[in-house]
Amino acid sequence: MNKQRTLLLVDDAPENIDLLKGILRDNYKIKAATSGKKALQVVAKSPPDLIVLDVMMPEMDGYAVCQQLKANSTTAAIPILFVTGQVDPAEVAKGLALGARAYIIKPIDPAQLLTTIAAHLSDEMLGE
């Protein structure tokens, strides 16, 4: 049996983390961070299998977190999914150019979230 995959949820709003946890906790081991800086600390200690990252956060936004993770050879391969309330094509293009795998648009559809995460974890496993 495969070990349970670990996800890192990053959002400055605890209620959003709780919503995501509610959808994901039956299928994945969950870690959470409420800021970009904390997310980088969690990843440095124990890299997750996939990161679900809010774009709009104070201090360090999701783009800056993604950029730092992709610039580091030990974390560059971790799949990142951005979560956002914005559907601006330029913003989506920016995130994908930085290395994010996909965007999840708020309000979050639980089935879409689970399917998207499973697909990107499968892609990662194929590349190992």
Backbone hydrogen bonds, N-H to C=O, Kabsch-Sander energy under -0.5 kcal/mol:
donor,donor_aa,acceptor,acceptor_aa,energy
7,L,29,K,-2.9
8,L,50,L,-2.2
9,L,7,L,-0.6
9,L,31,K,-2.7
10,V,8,L,-0.5
10,V,52,V,-2.8
11,D,9,L,-0.5
11,D,33,A,-1.9
16,N,13,A,-1.2
17,I,13,A,-1.6
18,D,14,P,-2.6
19,L,15,E,-2.0
20,L,16,N,-2.5
21,K,17,I,-3.0
22,G,18,D,-2.3
23,I,19,L,-1.4
24,L,20,L,-2.3
25,R,21,K,-2.9
27,N,24,L,-1.7
28,Y,24,L,-1.8
29,K,5,R,-2.7
31,K,7,L,-2.6
33,A,9,L,-2.4
36,G,60,M,-0.5
39,A,35,S,-2.1
40,L,36,G,-2.1
41,Q,37,K,-1.6
42,V,38,K,-2.5
43,V,39,A,-2.6
44,A,40,L,-2.0
45,K,41,Q,-1.8
46,S,42,V,-2.7
49,D,6,T,-2.5
50,L,6,T,-1.1
51,I,79,P,-2.6
52,V,8,L,-2.8
53,L,51,I,-0.6
53,L,81,L,-3.0
54,D,10,V,-2.5
55,V,83,V,-1.9
57,M,55,V,-0.9
60,M,58,P,-2.6
62,G,55,V,-2.7
65,V,61,D,-1.9
66,C,62,G,-2.7
67,Q,63,Y,-2.6
68,Q,64,A,-2.2
69,L,65,V,-2.5
70,K,66,C,-2.7
71,A,67,Q,-1.3
72,N,68,Q,-0.7
72,N,69,L,-0.7
73,S,71,A,-0.5
75,T,72,N,-1.3
76,A,72,N,-1.8
78,I,75,T,-1.5
81,L,51,I,-3.0
82,F,80,I,-0.5
82,F,102,A,-2.5
83,V,53,L,-2.5
84,T,104,I,-2.1
91,E,88,D,-0.6
92,V,88,D,-2.2
93,A,89,P,-2.6
94,K,90,A,-2.0
95,G,91,E,-2.3
96,L,92,V,-2.4
97,A,93,A,-2.3
98,L,94,K,-1.6
99,G,95,G,-0.5
99,G,96,L,-0.9
100,A,95,G,-2.2
101,R,80,I,-3.2
102,A,80,I,-0.9
104,I,82,F,-3.2
105,I,103,Y,-0.5
106,K,84,T,-3.0
113,L,109,D,-2.6
114,L,110,P,-2.5
115,T,111,A,-2.4
116,T,112,Q,-2.8
117,I,113,L,-2.5
118,A,114,L,-2.4
119,A,115,T,-2.3
120,H,116,T,-2.1
121,L,117,I,-2.3
122,S,118,A,-2.1
123,D,119,A,-2.1
124,E,120,H,-1.8
125,M,121,L,-2.1
126,L,122,S,-2.1
127,G,123,D,-1.3
128,E,124,E,-0.6
128,E,125,M,-0.8
